[in-house]
Amino acid sequence: MCGAGSAETSIDRFGVSPLAETAKPFQPFPRPVAMVAAILGVALLAGLLDFFYSCRDEGTEVVGFEAEHGALKKHLLEGDTSRSVISVVGESGIGKSTLAWEVYDSSIIRKEFDVRAWINVPPQIRDDDILYFIYKRLCPETDDHNSSVTEEVHDAFLRYLVDKRYLVMVDGLVNFTNWNSILQSLPKNKKGSRIMIITRLEDKEAAYANPKVRPLKISNLKREDSKRMFQCRVFGVDNQFHEKIFGRRISQSEQLMDRACEDMLQITHGLPLAIVVLAGLLRTKSISEWDKVLKKLKSSDEPKQVKRILALSFDDLPS
């Protein structure tokens, strides 16, 4: 997933997205992240923003997830008219939300679904609140006075969605304790509606959402895809940082980059977020400084390398 998108041209991930709705500013981060950004520095923040915004570029390339991208789109668009549920699973930082958003926000999905909603589920949320969030996104034209009651929300769904093909994306669900109560509130209107769940749960747990459809598991990037993503993020979409990084050693760039990629693979193990954050850090340095950074990261016993890279970025800030 190369490139960085524009926040101004993004659809609000937290809002309803009917076909006629105009784009809203994308605001994926809560206020505390601004404080973290001030601590971690501009280079690191750029890498993190790039990771989250990458799927909004028209020319964005899905690095390593082409098959999953196609499978996800196929599930949403094809099949019978029955409402269907699919789970997208994988560890944190693997790129589940980025991949799902790229499919969700694609032109063909916009065209085929009458109304769409993306819901980010906060930790420790009640099931009734999840249902209410979905209601607020999917039914903007309904009366809101007494709709916090589950039964009334259920009735509102039936009235508003009875003749619409809807798409609901629920990102961050951590358990399926009362999932059936949520699912039963969304009408089975034989319009080809779809519900997607993005979760860190294991395959077997996520399969509870819909035993008939196998969860789509997102795995770490393979070797060549990791290298491709790393080089794209380090040098930029148009290779604009290449000369700045290598300087007088540009004639040795291929050899130096091969060695750096081997170190990167050892550090990140193909985890996309780790690759992006590391690339954001190295982009601010010359190639002669890379060895020190990569050596320090390789020598760490820290199993969660994203945290280690974040800590190194913090140490790298001027005093």
Steps between C-alpha positions, in 0.01 A plus 500: 500500500715781374439869510320738727146620453342834566307556819293768328372264233421209730161367604447518874563146621269559793208636298226367281583492131190503279564533130406865485703606803794729446841424643577600857837555665652173619572510873619156610695604808371615840644811664761315714679393184588864433689496831674176406592649163670791673708255699586256225587756235394597151682221314332225698159666483540526122560127483196420710276738308629356176403153616144603584450733205672284238183336375351833395727568207346430160835361388567303816640152452397226739837345582476130572125487561377476142336160552332606824385824338338306219341244733352771718354692210362180351324410824339843524384516140425142400292216638126484556280778629495370858665721758847365576771552762877465458779543754844640419752380758867560577735644760530869578694694238447238229296735280146364548333839527706653221413219261134498600471876463647492152233253394226684692585835345549372143282638222333167425393452864369856513297432190357163601389582857225749576633585845828421680634544851839442660493462878814511717420312818666641816618256771253400772195606301155356560325312222205739518738788435646327194149458367423865567819611321397297196154653520640854506710429191247310292181685586582873497150600392313331785365670811766491772298596809444162665710267287747391766269213592603182320148414386453844347835478324396164362174649367688794347729259313203316360335819377805667352693201358215286371561598136873582517815300438719589797863438597615514863867477599563441872868557584646389834244252630665296778227252589180350363321451830176660384574529131171335406301785656685746278468286191130440549434873510630548146229395255532206266353680203630279217683795344851354517593693815834425665654531847876488550675454835865598542653339807815371670316189614618159384338332201293262712362780716424725202323215321220538754379806310412283203593130509412467131768743383864438589672807652748677274836485679758769428856375552839671507641613168726267311865581446475678164184686592663621823796633303271666248298675772814605687666654194180675399460655844865596540545663160147629445252429222703698247839392637550857620713409804740267318774752425470669838547173688795365301678828426852436370455126537223485244713280274490238776127538559396157379751315716430715805127461462522122471687487830251737666208289380648189658524685831146632458366147448673379814357789702141517372427138402274635226262688731373795290471752783854423617626546144321832463623638833857389433491652152369827645796510740765413240362742243624788716859366504784455255605148405814536715275533807288199417750242624491635855119500510460153349774350716336632815162359401645161406675469836177553692323208665173695492241265340276790399718681253253781433540610862878474467501716188275752673738514794796550270315780322443667834869468590588651164322828569719806567526595865 
